[in-house]
Structures are given as C-alpha cells and as structure tokens.
C-alpha cells in the first residue's frame, strides 16, 4: 500500500505492481513533473498487472505537462483493476485510458480539463469494464468506446457506462468516437447526462451521442449491440445524435443493434438526428 498524505507531492511516474493499492488522502495533490519524452505512457502506468486499486479523495495536477506528453492514468494489458474517487486536472493528453484489459471498474472519477486531446475516459479493446458515476468536463471527447489496433482478439465487448455526466468543450460526449479498427460488441451508455456541448467546427463528425466511424485499415468492421438508454441531453449547440460512417471505403461493415431508447433533449441547435 502506498499512501499519499495531505500536501503537495511531485511525481514523475507511478508503476504499481500486482496486488498493490495507491491511496490519495483528502488534501493530497500529486503534481506530474514535465521533462519526459512525448508518448502515451501514463503518469500512473498500470501495465500487465492484476488486482490493483488506485483510489482516494486526492487530486492529480497535470498542467505542467506539455501537450500529449503523458496520459494521466493508463491501464494496459491488465485485469481486475479498480480506479475510483480521483480528480484529474488539466491533462495534456487522454486522462483515463483502459486498453486491452478485462474485469476493470472505474467509478466516481472527476476530470477537469480544456486542452485538445484531453479525452475523459476511453475504454479501448477491453472486455467486461464498468464505468459508473463519473463526471467529465474536457476539451475533447468525454466517454468513449474505441478499438485501436492491437492483437487479433483485441475486441471491445461488454462495456457499460452508467450514471455519468459529460460537458464537452470541443468534441463529443458519449459513444464510439472515430477509432474502430476491431469488433465492438455490447457497448452500453445508460442513465447519463449531457450537461452542455458547444463544439460546432465539424457537425459531420461531432455530436452528443455518437457512433462515428472515421478509419479502419482492414476495410471491414463488426459493430453490434450499442445501446444508449435513459439519456438526458440538456443543451447541445450542434447535433444531439449522430450516426455516421465517414470512411466510405468500408464496404465490409456489419452494423446492427444500434438502439436509442428513452433519450430526451431540452435544447439542440441542429436537427436532433
């Protein structure tokens, strides 16, 4: 168990081992230090581990990092990881990234940010992941399911986002947001709120609730059983719902079971769908 007491802690990289716990006490501020090579490694890197808990009521401050210098918290090739109660501030790259992992839980995480590429919670190529009761305001996508490269079996399956709130300053709030290179089967967004979304720079690829396919190197894709249920959209300055295949060369796509159920929208500038 590694405990960060109340106060300021300068960190350059945390790499917990299997079976360990990182706990941030209330009042603990972890300040990520710059000066590392650009890349997708995490300030907290959970690589090939199992049964790890990262939790507590402290904050991680990322303002000193350059744009794209580090992901804030990355879970890679791991299992049974729990991440909860943290607050991530001003990331210069993706904030919380779960890739090629299984049986993970993300809950009660808060993200404040505004920089481009500072996605909130991205679950990629993973199975049996739950994201619950998180709050994200950021300058890019808020809550996404993606499949980015990886091994032949690196699908996304049985991933649920529930009870989450999104405020997107520059992009999208919930859905499949561009990168879909392997099958996506069983992705659910339930009982969530879009507080505000103000991006209008490209209404073909943006929206509040989205299934956007931008690229796929294999010219084929299986996308099945994507559910948006009990969603409340309070204000969207563009299109509230957008389902679009931007890569017209995808002739082998199989698309089925994309369902929008009990979705309400208080205000949207463009037509709802």
DOFIBA-608729 format. One record per atom (N, C-alpha, C): x, y, z. Coordinates in steps of 0.001 Angstrom, whole numbers, always signed. Example, Ala and Ser with C-alpha at 12.3 -4.5 7.8 and 13.67 -1.06 7.14 Angstrom:
PT, +13190, -5690, +7800
PT, +12300, -4500, +7800
PT, +13200, -3300, +7800
PT, +12850, -2250, +7080
PT, +13670, -1060, +7140
PT, +12900, +30, +7870
***
This chain:
PT, +849, -1186, +0
PT, +0, +0, +0
PT, +885, +1237, +0
PT, +616, +2160, -942
PT, +1331, +3438, -990
PT, +325, +4544, -723
PT, +544, +5302, +352
PT, -386, +6339, +779
PT, +243, +7703, +550
PT, -528, +8601, -105
PT, -99, +9987, -258
PT, -893, +10827, +740
PT, -192, +11367, +1726
PT, -818, +12154, +2786
PT, -1218, +13530, +2257
PT, -2039, +14282, +2993
PT, -2369, +15641, +2583
PT, -1109, +16475, +2360
PT, -1118, +17272, +1277
PT, +39, +18061, +916
PT, +374, +17891, -544
PT, +1445, +18534, -990
PT, +1857, +18509, -2392
PT, +2935, +17451, -2591
PT, +2779, +16625, -3615
PT, +3735, +15562, -3930
PT, +4104, +15671, -5411
PT, +5386, +15857, -5712
PT, +5841, +15873, -7097
PT, +6091, +14441, -7546
PT, +5487, +14054, -8658
PT, +5639, +12684, -9150
PT, +6062, +12708, -10610
PT, +6855, +11716, -10993
PT, +7275, +11597, -12388
PT, +6782, +10300, -13011
PT, +6179, +9446, -12224
PT, +5647, +8208, -12768
PT, +5409, +7183, -11674
PT, +4199, +6679, -11600
PT, +3865, +5636, -10643
PT, +3640, +4341, -11420
PT, +4237, +3238, -10948
PT, +4088, +1952, -11614
PT, +3793, +871, -10572
PT, +2564, +821, -10106
PT, +2226, -159, -9066
PT, +2318, -1587, -9587
PT, +2655, -2501, -8692
PT, +2746, -3916, -9014
PT, +1418, -4600, -8727
PT, +1278, -5828, -9189
PT, +60, -6589, -8945
PT, -211, -6703, -7443
PT, -1478, -6602, -7075
PT, -1873, -6739, -5684
PT, -1668, -5511, -4832
PT, -1301, -4394, -5435
PT, -981, -3205, -4643
PT, -2141, -2211, -4624
PT, -2025, -1249, -3707
PT, -3023, -195, -3541
PT, -2310, +1149, -3521
PT, -2813, +2111, -4277
PT, -2370, +3500, -4172
PT, -3539, +4306, -3634
PT, -3320, +5002, -2527
PT, -4399, +5744, -1878
PT, -4002, +7214, -1722
PT, -4854, +8111, -2240
PT, -4639, +9544, -2120
PT, -5573, +10080, -1039
PT, -4986, +10514, +74
PT, -5809, +11074, +1136
PT, -6461, +12383, +675
PT, -7561, +12737, +1308
PT, -8171, +14026, +1046
PT, -7169, +15126, +1377
PT, -6956, +16031, +415
PT, -5957, +17075, +596
PT, -4625, +16766, -43
PT, -4466, +15570, -606
PT, -3230, +15227, -1319
PT, -3314, +15750, -2753
PT, -2271, +16446, -3185
PT, -2185, +16971, -4545
PT, -926, +16405, -5181
PT, -1084, +15537, -6177
PT, +41, +14955, -6898
PT, +282, +15789, -8145
PT, +1464, +16376, -8259
PT, +1791, +17257, -9379
PT, +2729, +16512, -10322
PT, +2237, +16207, -11521
PT, +3043, +15482, -12509
PT, +4127, +16391, -13054
PT, +5381, +15895, -13041
PT, +6513, +16697, -13456
PT, +6806, +16517, -14943
PT, +7176, +17592, -15652
PT, +7471, +17520, -17088
PT, +8893, +17022, -17328
PT, +9250, +16983, -18604
PT, +10624, +16674, -18958
PT, +10828, +15284, -19506
PT, +9759, +14529, -19757
PT, +9888, +13192, -20301
PT, +9562, +13221, -21786
PT, +9981, +12201, -22506
PT, +9709, +12143, -23934
PT, +8212, +12040, -24169
PT, +7776, +12621, -25282
PT, +6372, +12550, -25618
PT, +6000, +11105, -25904
PT, +4765, +10749, -25586
PT, +4316, +9387, -25823
PT, +3071, +9093, -25029
PT, +2606, +7847, -25114
PT, +1325, +7524, -24498
PT, +1477, +6816, -23156
PT, +2654, +6805, -22565
PT, +2811, +6222, -21236
PT, +2017, +7042, -20227
PT, +1665, +6416, -19121
PT, +849, +7098, -18135
PT, +1662, +7699, -16999
PT, +1193, +8819, -16452
PT, +1745, +9333, -15207
PT, +1606, +8252, -14134
PT, +462, +7563, -14144
PT, +291, +6329, -13378
PT, +71, +5218, -14389
PT, +1018, +4299, -14471
PT, +1031, +3264, -15511
PT, +755, +1898, -14890
PT, -416, +1342, -15220
PT, -794, +14, -14743
PT, -610, -953, -15907
PT, +570, -1493, -16046
PT, +901, -2325, -17207
PT, +1071, -3783, -16797
PT, +246, -4642, -17388
PT, +349, -6094, -17181
PT, +297, -6449, -15692
PT, -661, -5872, -14993
PT, -826, -6152, -13561
PT, -2254, -6646, -13329
PT, -2485, -7156, -12121
PT, -3817, -7606, -11740
PT, -4079, -7238, -10285
PT, -5353, -7092, -9962
PT, -5785, -6830, -8590
PT, -5103, -5598, -7988
PT, -5179, -4497, -8723
PT, -4616, -3221, -8275
PT, -5757, -2242, -8016
PT, -5625, -1460, -6951
PT, -6602, -426, -6613
PT, -5895, +919, -6582
PT, -6453, +1895, -7308
PT, -5983, +3283, -7249
PT, -7189, +4107, -6827
PT, -7130, +4698, -5632
PT, -8327, +5332, -5090
PT, -7946, +6448, -4115
PT, -8947, +7060, -3520
PT, -8730, +8127, -2557
PT, -9404, +9410, -3012
PT, -9331, +10437, -2185
PT, -10044, +11673, -2454
PT, -9094, +12817, -2803
PT, -7890, +12480, -3254
PT, -6926, +13496, -3656
PT, -7055, +13850, -5122
PT, -6134, +14721, -5581
PT, -6174, +15230, -6947
PT, -4818, +15015, -7622
PT, -4862, +14884, -8945
PT, -3652, +14781, -9764
PT, -3634, +15986, -10695
PT, -2618, +16822, -10563
PT, -2486, +18064, -11329
PT, -1513, +17829, -12491
PT, -1974, +18126, -13721
PT, -1217, +17779, -14929
PT, -840, +18995, -15769
PT, -1011, +20198, -15214
PT, -817, +21413, -16004
PT, +616, +21622, -16468
PT, +1593, +21061, -15746
PT, +2993, +21269, -16116
PT, +3416, +20437, -17325
PT, +2637, +19437, -17681
PT, +2996, +18586, -18811
PT, +2707, +19292, -20132
PT, +3553, +19015, -21115
PT, +3304, +19542, -22450
PT, +2109, +18830, -23078
PT, +1603, +19429, -24141
PT, +529, +18797, -24909
PT, +988, +17422, -25407
PT, +215, +16388, -25108
PT, +480, +14997, -25499
PT, +1675, +14371, -24786
PT, +2182, +14993, -23716
PT, +3370, +14439, -23077
PT, +3079, +13106, -22404
PT, +2001, +13012, -21650
PT, +1668, +11761, -20972
PT, +169, +11634, -20799
PT, -335, +10417, -20907
PT, -1677, +10106, -20430
PT, -1648, +10202, -18905
PT, -2737, +10657, -18307
PT, -2746, +10795, -16845
PT, -2696, +9426, -16164
PT, -3633, +8543, -16503
PT, -3694, +7242, -15854
PT, -4016, +6199, -16920
PT, -3091, +5263, -17124
PT, -3276, +4266, -18176
PT, -3233, +2859, -17601
PT, -4245, +2075, -17937
PT, -4324, +659, -17576
PT, -4159, -137, -18865
PT, -3092, -923, -18948
PT, -2719, -1571, -20207
PT, -2465, -3057, -19966
PT, -3220, -3909, -20662
PT, -2992, -5346, -20563
PT, -3153, -5888, -19162
PT, -4136, -5399, -18428
PT, -4278, -5743, -17013
PT, -5670, -6299, -16727
PT, -5849, -6804, -15507
PT, -7142, -7380, -15125
PT, -7468, -7034, -13681
PT, -8762, -6957, -13422
PT, -9284, -6711, -12075
PT, -8635, -5479, -11427
PT, -8656, -4389, -12186
PT, -8152, -3106, -11693
PT, -9341, -2229, -11319
PT, -9223, -1552, -10175
PT, -10270, -628, -9745
PT, -9670, +761, -9579
PT, -10310, +1743, -10231
PT, -9876, +3135, -10164
PT, -11078, +3952, -9699
PT, -10934, +4681, -8599
PT, -12113, +5371, -8069
PT, -11745, +6627, -7298
PT, -12712, +7550, -7237
PT, -12723, +8740, -6387
PT, -11682, +9809, -6734
PT, -10854, +9620, -7720
PT, -9794, +10583, -8017
PT, -10349, +11798, -8763
PT, -9591, +12898, -8711
PT, -9861, +14076, -9532
PT, -8618, +14361, -10364
PT, -8786, +14430, -11688
PT, -7698, +14684, -12629
PT, -7885, +16066, -13221
PT, -6805, +16877, -13200
PT, -6916, +18283, -13564
PT, -6001, +18625, -14729
PT, -6592, +19140, -15811
PT, -5878, +19782, -16919
PT, -4876, +18854, -17600
PT, -5309, +17679, -17979
PT, -4444, +16774, -18728
PT, -4105, +17316, -20105
PT, -2889, +17019, -20562
PT, -2461, +17416, -21899
PT, -2657, +16312, -22917
PT, -3122, +15145, -22457
PT, -3447, +14013, -23320
PT, -4634, +13302, -22671
PT, -4960, +12110, -23163
PT, -6084, +11377, -22569
PT, -5912, +11281, -21056
PT, -7005, +11403, -20344
PT, -6942, +11384, -18887
PT, -6954, +9979, -18315
PT, -7925, +9160, -18702
PT, -8015, +7815, -18160
PT, -8248, +6842, -19321
PT, -7306, +5925, -19501
PT, -7257, +5076, -20690
PT, -7132, +3626, -20251
PT, -8137, +2816, -20571
PT, -8094, +1375, -20289
PT, -7976, +655, -21624
PT, -6876, -83, -21816
PT, -6611, -734, -23107
PT, -6281, -2215, -22916
PT, -6912, -3055, -23729
PT, -6648, -4493, -23770
PT, -6637, -5090, -22361
PT, -7647, -4717, -21582
PT, -7756, -5157, -20192
PT, -9129, -5778, -19964
PT, -9290, -6430, -18821
PT, -10545, -7122, -18552
PT, -10936, -7011, -17081
PT, -12235, -7041, -16834
PT, -12806, -7027, -15482
PT, -12294, -5842, -14659
PT, -12407, -4654, -15229
PT, -11957, -3437, -14554
PT, -13163, -2563, -14200
PT, -12999, -1765, -13141
PT, -14049, -858, -12681
PT, -13462, +543, -12537
PT, -14165, +1521, -13124
PT, -13824, +2935, -12956
PT, -15054, +3603, -12362
PT, -14901, +4251, -11203
PT, -16078, +4847, -10561
PT, -15724, +6149, -9854
PT, -16670, +7068, -9867
PT, -16568, +8331, -9114
PT, -15303, +9115, -9437
PT, -14858, +9055, -10679
PT, -13695, +9835, -11118
PT, -14185, +11155, -11716
PT, -13494, +12250, -11366
PT, -13826, +13573, -11884
PT, -12670, +14089, -12730
PT, -12996, +14626, -13911
PT, -11983, +15170, -14812
PT, -12332, +16617, -15134
PT, -11373, +17525, -14900
PT, -11490, +18919, -15317
PT, -10360, +19202, -16309
PT, -10708, +19650, -17500
PT, -9665, +19963, -18468
PT, -10226, +20768, -19613
PT, -9316, +21312, -20440
PT, -9772, +22100, -21584
PT, -8906, +21890, -22811
PT, -7734, +21242, -22651
PT, -6812, +21150, -23783
PT, -7281, +20122, -24806
PT, -6901, +20346, -26061
PT, -7185, +19389, -27124
PT, -6524, +18048, -26814
PT, -7194, +16955, -27162
PT, -6729, +15582, -26919
PT, -6825, +15161, -25454
PT, -7513, +15949, -24636
PT, -7624, +15596, -23211
PT, -8912, +14806, -22957
PT, -9089, +13706, -23720
PT, -10275, +12869, -23564
PT, -10464, +12465, -22099
PT, -11722, +12285, -21706
PT, -12004, +11948, -20319
PT, -11720, +10503, -19984
PT, -12638, +9586, -20345
PT, -12489, +8159, -20059
PT, -12650, +7398, -21366
PT, -11573, +6795, -21840
PT, -11595, +5993, -23060
PT, -11357, +4527, -22711
PT, -12333, +3671, -23040
PT, -12193, +2234, -22854
PT, -11967, +1625, -24233
PT, -10815, +999, -24420
PT, -10412, +549, -25755
PT, -10008, -925, -25740
PT, -10521, -1697, -26693
PT, -10097, -3086, -26906
PT, -10162, -3901, -25612
PT, -11146, -3659, -24786
PT, -11230, -4297, -23475
PT, -12564, -5015, -23312
PT, -12626, -5917, -22331
PT, -13851, -6676, -22084
PT, -14250, -6571, -20614
PT, -15559, -6578, -20384
PT, -16132, -6584, -19032
PT, -15589, -5438, -18186
PT, -15846, -4211, -18651
PT, -15416, -2997, -17947
PT, -16658, -2186, -17579
PT, -16689, -1663, -16359
PT, -17775, -819, -15891
PT, -17238, +561, -15538
PT, -17904, +1594, -16059
PT, -17570, +2982, -15740
PT, -18830, +3601, -15143
PT, -18792, +3967, -13865
PT, -20004, +4434, -13195
PT, -19764, +5742, -12443
PT, -20773, +6599, -12475
PT, -20834, +7804, -11634
PT, -19615, +8700, -11795
PT, -19154, +8865, -13022
PT, -18021, +9758, -13294
PT, -18523, +11082, -13868
PT, -17709, +12116, -13696
PT, -18063, +13472, -14140
PT, -16880, +14018, -14934
PT, -17139, +14403, -16195
PT, -16052, +14867, -17063
PT, -16441, +16179, -17725
PT, -15581, +17178, -17567
PT, -15629, +18369, -18408
PT, -14250, +18513, -19049
PT, -14220, +18464, -20369
PT, -12921, +18462, -21024
PT, -13006, +19057, -22415
PT, -11816, +19281, -23008
PT, -11735, +19891, -24324
PT, -11702, +18895, -25447
PT, -12188, +17684, -25231
PT, -12252, +16697, -26305
PT, -13400, +15738, -25987
PT, -13314, +14482, -26446
PT, -14369, +13515, -26156
PT, -14403, +13199, -24658
PT, -15602, +12931, -24143
PT, -15751, +12690, -22703
PT, -15720, +11207, -22345
PT, -16641, +10404, -22883
PT, -16728, +8982, -22555
PT, -16829, +8200, -23867
PT, -15849, +7332, -24132
PT, -15779, +6690, -25445
PT, -15458, +5217, -25356
PT, -15969, +4477, -26335
PT, -15535, +3118, -26593
PT, -14824, +3083, -27932
PT, -13622, +2514, -27965
PT, -12812, +2507, -29179
PT, -12121, +1152, -29328
PT, -11681, +855, -30539
PT, -10770, -270, -30778
PT, -9633, +235, -31648
PT, -8439, +254, -31071
PT, -7254, +802, -31723
PT, -6222, -307, -31929
PT, -6089, -801, -33148
PT, -5037, -1776, -33436
PT, -5051, -2958, -32484
PT, -3857, -3412, -32114
PT, -3730, -4490, -31145
PT, -3785, -5864, -31779
PT, -3800, -6886, -30923
PT, -3808, -8269, -31375
PT, -5122, -8607, -32079
PT, -5149, -9776, -32724
PT, -6326, -10167, -33497
PT, -7570, -10325, -32624
PT, -7385, -10592, -31328
PT, -8518, -10761, -30425
PT, -8780, -9528, -29567
PT, -8217, -8401, -29942
PT, -8348, -7182, -29137
PT, -9663, -6472, -29460
PT, -10781, -7147, -29141
PT, -12105, -6584, -29358
PT, -12502, -5701, -28171
PT, -13601, -4980, -28338
PT, -14261, -4334, -27214
PT, -15592, -5044, -27021
PT, -15799, -5608, -25808
PT, -17002, -6390, -25540
PT, -17483, -6157, -24108
PT, -18792, -6020, -23960
PT, -19425, -5933, -22640
PT, -18853, -4793, -21794
PT, -18978, -3596, -22314
PT, -18517, -2386, -21618
PT, -19734, -1513, -21326
PT, -19855, -1055, -20075
PT, -21013, -274, -19642
PT, -20558, +1043, -19018
PT, -21122, +2146, -19505
PT, -21002, +3455, -18878
PT, -22361, +3771, -18256
PT, -22394, +4059, -16949
PT, -23682, +4259, -16282
PT, -23578, +5375, -15245
PT, -24592, +6233, -15226
PT, -24656, +7298, -14231
PT, -23589, +8364, -14397
PT, -23135, +8608, -15637
PT, -22043, +9560, -15877
PT, -22580, +10876, -16443
PT, -21839, +11963, -16185
PT, -22212, +13302, -16664
PT, -21085, +13876, -17504
PT, -21465, +14510, -18642
PT, -20460, +14984, -19603
PT, -20696, +16443, -19962
PT, -19581, +17175, -20092
PT, -19582, +18563, -20574
PT, -18394, +18665, -21527
PT, -18684, +18608, -22814
PT, -17612, +18607, -23810
PT, -17454, +19986, -24422
PT, -16234, +20501, -24339
PT, -15972, +21824, -24875
PT, -15646, +21852, -26354
PT, -15110, +20736, -26914
PT, -14655, +20797, -28302
PT, -15051, +19597, -29153
PT, -15648, +18559, -28553
PT, -15869, +17366, -29370
PT, -17185, +16672, -29015
PT, -17119, +15431, -28494
PT, -18307, +14592, -28322
PT, -18426, +14138, -26878
PT, -19619, +13647, -26513
PT, -19866, +13299, -25115
PT, -19859, +11795, -24868
PT, -20703, +11027, -25561
PT, -20804, +9590, -25326
PT, -20855, +8852, -26657
PT, -20121, +7723, -26744
PT, -20296, +6876, -27911
PT, -19024, +6273, -28454
PT, -19121, +5816, -29701
PT, -17972, +5332, -30476
PT, -17446, +6537, -31228
PT, -16243, +6971, -30890
PT, -15773, +8291, -31329
PT, -14590, +8198, -32279
PT, -14834, +7631, -33462
PT, -13834, +7699, -34523
PT, -13055, +6442, -34748
PT, -12255, +6025, -33750
PT, -11356, +4895, -33949
PT, -12079, +3584, -33678
PT, -12294, +2815, -34744
PT, -12933, +1500, -34626
PT, -12258, +574, -35632
PT, -11240, -150, -35171
PT, -10441, -989, -36049
PT, -10624, -2480, -35799
PT, -11335, -2823, -34718
PT, -11660, -4204, -34387
PT, -13135, -4243, -33975
PT, -13739, -5426, -33857
PT, -15153, -5507, -33492
PT, -15471, -4820, -32161
PT, -16649, -4214, -32136
PT, -17224, -3637, -30928
PT, -18582, -4299, -30737
PT, -18720, -5074, -29664
PT, -19946, -5842, -29433
PT, -20366, -5680, -27974
PT, -21515, -5086, -27750
PT, -22007, -4933, -26384
PT, -21431, -3713, -25689
PT, -21827, -2513, -26134
PT, -21382, -1253, -25536
PT, -22631, -486, -25112
PT, -22723, -158, -23827
PT, -23934, +450, -23276
PT, -23625, +1772, -22588
PT, -24467, +2768, -22858
PT, -24451, +4042, -22138
PT, -25844, +4200, -21523
PT, -25919, +4231, -20186
PT, -27219, +4189, -19521
PT, -27289, +5218, -18383
PT, -28440, +5878, -18278
PT, -28722, +6809, -17183
PT, -27634, +7877, -17071
PT, -27346, +8526, -18194
PT, -26276, +9525, -18251
PT, -26837, +10890, -18655
PT, -26053, +11941, -18383
PT, -26455, +13310, -18694
PT, -25414, +14002, -19550
PT, -25895, +14680, -20587
PT, -25071, +15658, -21299
PT, -25472, +17023, -20763
PT, -24574, +17651, -20029
PT, -24876, +18950, -19452
PT, -24815, +20043, -20507
PT, -23732, +20015, -21297
PT, -23528, +21054, -22301
PT, -22495, +20561, -23301
PT, -22733, +20860, -24563
PT, -21740, +20560, -25603
PT, -21774, +21696, -26610
PT, -20614, +22339, -26796
PT, -20620, +23567, -27599
PT, -19743, +23509, -28842
PT, -19324, +22315, -29281
PT, -18458, +22208, -30459
PT, -19283, +22184, -31740
PT, -18941, +23025, -32695
PT, -19632, +23069, -33982
PT, -18661, +23136, -35158
PT, -17379, +22838, -34930
PT, -16390, +23012, -36002
PT, -16542, +21993, -37128
PT, -17200, +20871, -36892
PT, -17464, +19890, -37948
PT, -18658, +19034, -37523
PT, -19836, +19414, -37933
PT, -21036, +18722, -37495
PT, -21240, +17378, -38185
PT, -20390, +17027, -39152
PT, -20444, +15695, -39735
PT, -19884, +14653, -38768
PT, -18871, +15018, -37995
PT, -18198, +14054, -37123
PT, -18391, +14340, -35634
PT, -19235, +15288, -35303
PT, -19462, +15641, -33911
PT, -20909, +15381, -33510
PT, -21150, +15326, -32216
PT, -22496, +15156, -31704
PT, -22459, +14847, -30216
PT, -23627, +14825, -29603
PT, -23712, +14480, -28192
PT, -23612, +12987, -27964
PT, -24524, +12226, -28571
PT, -24478, +10760, -28581
PT, -24096, +10335, -29987
PT, -22992, +9573, -30120
PT, -22471, +9342, -31463
PT, -22042, +7897, -31683
PT, -22167, +7485, -32921
PT, -21434, +6340, -33458
PT, -20772, +6871, -34729
PT, -19508, +7243, -34608
PT, -18761, +7855, -35711
PT, -17617, +6915, -36096
PT, -17598, +6468, -37332
PT, -16541, +5592, -37842
PT, -15710, +6395, -38818
PT, -14457, +6678, -38452
PT, -13593, +7507, -39288
PT, -12540, +6709, -40038
PT, -12044, +5634, -39445
PT, -10949, +4913, -40095
PT, -11011, +3442, -39737
PT, -10520, +2609, -40647
PT, -10398, +1181, -40392
PT, -9456, +598, -41433
PT, -8262, +116, -41014
PT, -7276, -345, -42001
PT, -7642, -1654, -42676
PT, -8657, -2364, -42156
PT, -8966, -3690, -42678
PT, -10169, -3688, -43619
PT, -10743, -2530, -43862
PT, -11879, -2397, -44771
PT, -13066, -3253, -44336
PT, -13160, -3569, -43061
PT, -14308, -4294, -42546
PT, -14437, -4026, -41047
PT, -15638, -4182, -40538
PT, -15857, -3884, -39129
PT, -17182, -4491, -38691
PT, -17181, -5100, -37517
PT, -18401, -5565, -36873
PT, -18716, -4624, -35719
PT, -19859, -4001, -35795
PT, -20317, -3103, -34731
PT, -21730, -3540, -34375
PT, -21907, -4065, -33172
PT, -23170, -4703, -32839
PT, -23555, -4442, -31384
PT, -24841, -4224, -31161
PT, -25416, -4063, -29817
PT, -24800, -2878, -29075
PT, -25007, -1688, -29642
PT, -24619, -436, -28994
PT, -25906, +238, -28512
PT, -26019, +437, -27207
PT, -27261, +922, -26606
PT, -27038, +2249, -25893
PT, -27892, +3231, -26221
PT, -27983, +4486, -25482
PT, -29364, +4502, -24833
PT, -29417, +4471, -23508
PT, -30698, +4302, -22819
PT, -30803, +5248, -21626
PT, -31960, +5897, -21514
PT, -32217, +6820, -20397
PT, -31157, +7909, -20335
PT, -31021, +8633, -21449
PT, -30033, +9708, -21556
PT, -30762, +11048, -21594
PT, -30246, +12012, -20839
PT, -30824, +13355, -20799
PT, -29819, +14347, -21396
PT, -30212, +14983, -22486
PT, -29370, +15979, -23149
PT, -29939, +17350, -22800
PT, -29176, +18125, -22056
PT, -29698, +19398, -21575
PT, -29460, +20534, -22572
PT, -28270, +20580, -23177
PT, -28046, +21569, -24232
PT, -26930, +21098, -25157
PT, -27216, +21108, -26451
PT, -26225, +20749, -27461
PT, -26278, +21803, -28560
PT, -25163, +22473, -28800
PT, -25156, +23549, -29794
PT, -24979, +23032, -31217
PT, -24859, +21720, -31374
PT, -24785, +21138, -32707
PT, -25882, +20116, -32895
PT, -25484, +18879, -33209
PT, -26437, +17788, -33420
PT, -26412, +16874, -32201
PT, -27559, +16628, -31611
PT, -27618, +15847, -30375
PT, -27249, +14390, -30604
PT, -27679, +13808, -31726
PT, -27407, +12408, -32032
PT, -26818, +12331, -33438
PT, -25722, +11585, -33594
PT, -25064, +11492, -34899
PT, -24535, +10077, -35108
PT, -25042, +9384, -36119
PT, -24544, +8071, -36523
PT, -24049, +8211, -37957
PT, -22726, +8168, -38150
PT, -22146, +8468, -39457
PT, -20923, +7599, -39715
PT, -20840, +7055, -40926
PT, -19633, +6371, -41384
PT, -18905, +7339, -42312
PT, -17810, +7903, -41814
PT, -17066, +8889, -42589
PT, -16121, +8240, -43588
PT, -15671, +7014, -43307
PT, -14801, +6288, -44224
PT, -15665, +5524, -45219
PT, -15849, +6067, -46407
PT, -16738, +5478, -47400
PT, -16155, +4225, -48045
PT, -14905, +3895, -47757
PT, -14293, +2696, -48322
PT, -14601, +1442, -47502
PT, -15315, +1580, -46406
PT, -15629, +430, -45564
PT, -16802, -352, -46161
PT, -16485, -1172, -47151
PT, -17537, -1931, -47836
PT, -17918, -3193, -47085
PT, -17080, -3663, -46144
PT, -17351, -4902, -45431
PT, -17904, -4696, -44040
PT, -18521, -3559, -43782
PT, -19010, -3266, -42439
PT, -20293, -4022, -42138
PT, -20376, -4533, -40904
PT, -21608, -5128, -40393
PT, -22073, -4298, -39198
PT, -23204, -3653, -39364
PT, -23724, -2741, -38356
PT, -25093, -3243, -37924
PT, -25275, -3450, -36616
PT, -26582, -3922, -36184
PT, -26834, -3671, -34710
PT, -28091, -3461, -34363
PT, -28455, -3315, -32965
PT, -28005, -2023, -32332
PT, -27973, -926, -33101
PT, -27686, +388, -32518
PT, -29013, +986, -32084
PT, -29205, +1126, -30764
PT, -30508, +1463, -30212
PT, -30408, +2734, -29365
PT, -31342, +3662, -29594
PT, -31514, +4840, -28751
PT, -32881, +4704, -28083
PT, -32897, +4578, -26760
PT, -34137, +4318, -26034
PT, -34295, +5326, -24891
PT, -35408, +6025, -24893
PT, -35718, +6980, -23832
PT, -34633, +8054, -23719
PT, -34388, +8715, -24846
PT, -33426, +9817, -24909
PT, -34215, +11126, -24991
PT, -33968, +12039, -24073
PT, -34635, +13340, -24093
PT, -33633, +14441, -24373
PT, -34099, +15486, -25056
PT, -33223, +16610, -25409
PT, -33962, +17910, -25140
PT, -33427, +18730, -24262
PT, -34048, +20006, -23929
PT, -33774, +21054, -24992
PT, -32521, +21078, -25499
PT, -32172, +22103, -26491
PT, -31054, +21589, -27394
PT, -31263, +21676, -28715
PT, -30230, +21368, -29702
PT, -30381, +22344, -30861
PT, -29258, +22870, -31335
PT, -29297, +23881, -32388
PT, -29667, +23287, -33739
PT, -29050, +22155, -34094
PT, -29334, +21485, -35352
PT, -30427, +20454, -35146
PT, -30953, +19880, -36241
PT, -31927, +18784, -36072
PT, -31377, +17700, -35159
PT, -32280, +17095, -34388
PT, -31893, +16132, -33340
PT, -31000, +15019, -33859
PT, -31315, +14458, -35015
PT, -30564, +13319, -35548
PT, -30085, +13637, -36947
***
